[in-house]
Amino acid sequence: MSSASLNVFAGLSLVLDRVAERRDEADWVDALAASAEARYLLLDPAGETWLHEAGEALRWLSDAERRALLPAQPVASLLGLAGGRAHFLLALDAADALDELDTRLAARRANLREAGLRLSADEAGLFAYAKGLAHWQRETRYCAACGAPLRLVASGHRAQCTNPACGRLHFPRTDAAVIVIVEHEGACLLGRQAGWPPGRYSTLAGFVEPGESLEDAVRREVAEESGVPVDEVRYHSSQPWPLPASLMVGFTATARSRAIRRRDGELEDARWFTPADIAAGLADGSLAMPSRLSVSYRLIAHWLRERAGLELDALVAGR
């Protein structure tokens, strides 16, 4: 599978070995961290990282740079091995001199949304992985069972309760969400949120509830947001979405009818679009698509290609 066919942030396993089975081997991890080949990705408290001035690549630190610039930092979290070298996450806190780092690294900070489409597929995936892990580490400080402080173990991938009477392990969590392009007799269903830029429409999405299959979540979310009844649901692809901690699972689905009955508090608008409607709306500027960062864009692009032989990238570029 080529990286061009993957959703943004996906496909990291093609280049990175997470070596999950060795994260508890402290001596081995320490040796990797001290290696001249080790690379460190810094994340500030807001989840931003440093890019080279041109903005096309991550500003990795060597172990020597890490020791010189951040001598008091705790042990970093091992992300995995790629290209014969170890990659680590170093999550900074508000006490660090972030502005000074901007200058000393000759780099600028950027968030994942900004950098995601500018970086190579491999580096975008590594940034997303690091951001998701760092968010969990920051949000998981106390034991949910007894309230005692937690300490990170397994090279940052687990947190253990420090209360000897408890000792519970906490693992990184990912919130599953479904996102779907619904079609009915040559048209697709798109909706918009009230706070979006004028003209922007996207596929429908929502979080999976306890005791619910992904397919059932699709049917429920579409019904809740638009009132449209859905029959067949087919898997399309998935995308890590650490904004802050989700996994987007993409589907295509077939509706039983086009009757739309929106509920208050859900979508501002929902409507059916034919391929011609989308092409015309993009051409005259009345319609805007979701970010190319998202699986939503890929779902719409796939549907247009399959149903009308249209390329969404070309339609957007031609605006």
Residue pairs with C-beta under 8 A, 6 or more apart in sequence:
1 11
1 14
3 11
3 14
3 121
3 122
6 121
6 237
7 237
7 238
7 239
7 250
7 295
7 298
8 116
8 117
8 121
8 124
8 239
8 292
8 293
8 294
9 116
9 124
9 125
9 128
9 239
9 240
9 241
9 242
10 125
10 237
10 238
10 239
10 240
11 121
11 125
12 122
12 125
12 126
12 129
12 240
15 82
15 83
15 122
15 125
16 79
16 80
16 81
16 82
16 87
16 122
16 125
16 126
16 129
17 80
17 81
17 82
18 79
18 80
19 78
19 80
19 81
20 157
22 28
22 29
23 29
23 78
23 154
23 155
23 157
24 153
24 154
24 155
29 78
29 155
30 75
32 38
32 78
32 86
33 63
33 75
33 76
33 78
33 86
33 88
34 63
35 63
35 85
35 86
36 62
36 63
36 64
37 84
37 85
37 86
38 62
38 63
38 85
38 86
38 87
38 88
39 60
39 61
39 62
39 85
39 86
39 87
39 88
40 60
40 61
40 62
40 63
40 65
40 66
40 76
40 88
40 89
40 90
41 49
41 58
41 60
41 61
41 79
41 87
41 88
41 89
41 90
41 126
41 127
41 130
42 49
42 50
42 59
42 61
42 90
42 92
42 101
43 49
43 89
43 90
43 91
43 92
43 130
43 131
43 134
44 92
44 96
44 98
44 109
45 92
45 93
45 94
45 138
46 111
47 111
47 112
47 131
47 134
47 135
47 244
48 109
48 110
48 111
49 58
49 59
49 109
49 110
49 115
49 127
49 130
49 131
50 58
50 59
50 101
50 102
50 105
50 107
50 108
50 109
50 110
51 57
51 58
51 59
51 107
51 108
51 109
51 110
51 115
51 118
51 119
52 58
52 59
52 107
53 106
53 107
53 108
55 108
55 110
55 115
55 118
56 118
56 119
57 119
57 120
57 123
58 115
58 119
58 123
58 126
58 127
59 105
59 107
60 87
61 69
61 90
61 105
66 73
66 76
66 90
69 101
69 104
69 105
70 90
70 92
70 96
73 90
73 92
75 155
76 88
76 89
76 90
76 156
77 88
77 89
77 90
77 91
77 133
77 134
77 137
77 152
77 155
77 156
77 157
78 86
78 87
78 88
78 155
78 156
78 157
79 87
79 88
79 89
79 126
79 129
79 130
79 133
80 86
80 87
81 87
82 122
82 126
87 126
89 130
89 133
89 134
89 156
91 134
91 137
91 138
92 98
98 109
102 108
102 109
112 127
112 128
112 131
112 242
112 243
113 243
113 291
113 293
115 124
115 127
116 124
116 127
116 128
116 293
117 124
117 291
117 292
117 293
119 127
125 240
128 240
128 242
129 240
129 242
131 242
131 244
132 172
132 174
132 240
132 242
132 244
132 245
133 156
133 157
133 172
135 242
135 244
135 245
136 172
136 173
136 245
137 152
137 156
137 159
140 150
140 159
140 170
141 149
141 150
142 148
142 149
142 150
143 149
143 150
143 161
143 163
143 166
143 168
143 170
144 168
144 170
145 161
145 166
145 168
146 161
146 163
146 165
146 166
146 168
148 161
148 162
148 163
148 166
149 162
150 159
150 160
150 161
150 162
150 170
151 159
151 160
151 162
152 158
152 159
153 159
153 160
153 169
157 171
157 172
158 169
158 170
158 171
159 169
159 170
160 167
160 168
160 169
160 170
161 167
161 168
161 169
161 170
173 245
174 245
174 246
174 247
175 207
175 208
175 245
175 246
175 247
176 207
176 208
176 214
176 217
176 246
176 247
176 249
177 205
177 206
177 207
177 208
177 241
177 246
177 247
177 248
177 249
178 205
178 206
178 207
178 208
178 214
178 217
178 218
178 221
178 248
178 249
178 250
178 251
179 203
179 204
179 205
179 248
179 249
179 250
179 251
179 295
179 296
179 299
180 203
180 204
180 205
180 218
180 221
180 222
180 230
180 233
180 250
180 251
180 252
180 253
180 299
181 188
181 189
181 203
181 236
181 251
181 252
181 253
181 299
181 300
181 302
181 303
182 188
182 189
182 203
182 204
182 222
182 228
182 230
182 252
182 253
182 254
182 255
183 189
183 252
183 253
183 254
183 255
183 303
183 307
184 228
184 254
184 255
184 256
184 257
184 258
184 272
185 258
186 274
186 275
186 307
187 258
187 272
187 273
187 274
187 277
188 272
188 273
188 300
188 303
189 204
189 222
189 226
189 228
189 255
189 260
189 270
189 271
189 272
189 273
190 201
190 202
190 203
190 204
190 270
190 271
190 273
190 300
191 201
191 202
191 203
191 204
191 225
191 226
191 267
191 268
191 269
191 270
191 271
192 200
192 201
192 202
192 267
192 268
192 269
192 270
193 267
193 268
194 268
196 202
196 268
197 288
198 288
199 281
199 285
199 286
199 287
199 288
200 288
200 289
200 290
201 269
201 271
201 273
201 287
201 288
201 289
201 290
202 289
202 290
202 294
202 296
202 300
203 290
203 296
203 299
203 300
204 221
204 222
204 225
204 226
204 267
204 270
205 221
205 248
205 296
206 217
206 220
206 221
206 224
206 225
207 217
207 246
208 214
208 217
209 217
209 220
212 220
214 235
214 249
214 251
215 233
215 251
218 230
218 233
218 251
218 253
219 229
219 230
219 233
219 253
222 228
222 230
222 253
222 255
223 229
223 230
224 263
224 266
225 262
225 263
225 266
225 267
225 270
226 260
226 261
226 262
226 266
226 267
226 270
227 259
227 260
227 261
227 262
227 263
228 255
228 257
228 258
228 259
228 260
228 270
229 255
229 256
229 257
230 253
230 254
230 255
230 256
231 253
231 254
231 255
231 256
232 253
232 254
233 251
233 252
233 253
234 251
234 252
234 253
235 249
235 250
235 251
236 250
236 251
236 252
236 295
236 298
236 299
236 302
237 250
237 295
237 298
238 247
238 248
238 249
238 250
238 295
239 247
239 248
239 250
239 294
239 295
240 247
240 248
241 247
241 248
241 295
248 294
248 295
250 295
250 296
250 298
250 299
252 299
252 302
252 303
258 272
260 270
260 271
260 272
262 269
262 270
273 281
273 287
275 304
275 307
275 308
275 310
276 308
277 287
278 287
278 300
278 304
278 310
278 315
279 310
279 315
280 287
281 287
282 288
282 289
282 315
282 316
282 318
282 319
283 315
283 318
283 319
285 319
289 297
289 300
289 312
289 316
290 296
290 297
290 300
291 297
292 313
292 316
297 312
300 312
301 311
301 312
301 313
304 310
304 311
304 312
304 315
305 311
305 312
